[in-house]
Each structure stands twice: as structure tokens, then as C-alpha cells.
Amino acid sequence: MPLQKFESICDKYALQIVSRDRGNPQYHRANNQDKSYVTHYKIDGVVLKAGNKCDFLLMNEEKRIAYLIELKGSDLVEAAQQLAATEAALRQELRGYNLQYRIVANKCKTQEIYSSAYRKYQIRWKGRLIQKTGYIEESI
């Protein structure tokens, strides 16, 4: 169910949904080939004003899949913490959705990708976390 009290920033049946912050090169592009009913929200500073939260939430309402999206400079551990904090803050609204986690970084250090702090999120989210540099493009 769409977030109550907030308006989606995309059309209900948008074919392509782009999550991008002004002035930053990284982005997430979702292709809605099935023309499913989708909702898209700016989280940090709009839906959740306090705390360190992720940037966007994209929801495929028909397939019951929610994508938590963080666009980050380079700190993968902080990005994962933001995704986890958003999940906790929106736990009630996200109940019944298959949660997917996306981090789009501007640059990543190899040692950070393999750090134990980041690894714990990869293990916890068992294949539902995708991290790439520059952009992520996927079908939803």
C-alpha cells in the first residue's frame, strides 16, 4: 500500500523510474516493463525528516516488492546503516513487501567492500543487497 499522507513522485504506471539527487552523477533506473502499479518516494528529508535515512523508496505495489535506495559518495557501511535505519523507521508500512536494498556509490574502495562491517549487511540481507558504482539499472 502506498505511504499514507505522501504523494508518489512518479506516475502510477510509469515505465521508467529514476532515483537521482541533484548535482550527483549516480542514479538508480527501474524499468517497469509489466506496467505494474508503482510508487516512488523521496525519503530523506521528506517522508522521514529526522535521522540518517536512505534517499528513495520505490515500491512495486502489484508484486509487493519495495526497493530501498541509497545514493552515496563512497562510504558503503554508512549507506547500509541508512538502509537499515529506514527499514526500521518504516517497518509498519513495509510489512508484507519483499525488501530489496540498493546502494549506488560514486566510488568504492575494495577494502571497504570486503570489510566485516559491510559484510554483516550482505549476510543479513542474503542476496537482496546490490551495490554498484555509478548506476544501477534493473527491471522491477
Sequence and secondary structure as in RCSB ss.txt:
>XXXX:A:sequence
MPLQKFESICDKYALQIVSRDRGNPQYHRANNQDKSYVTHYKIDGVVLKAGNKCDFLLMNEEKRIAYLIELKGSD
LVEAAQQLAATEAALRQELRGYNLQYRIVANKCKTQEIYSSAYRKYQIRWKGRLIQKTGYIEESI
>XXXX:A:secstr
   TT   SS TT SEEEEE TT   EEEEE TT   EEEEETBTTTB SS   SEEEEETTTTEEEEEEEESS 
HHHHHHHHHHHHHHTHHHHTTSEEEEEEEES   HHHHT HHHHHHHHHTTT EEEEESEEEEE 
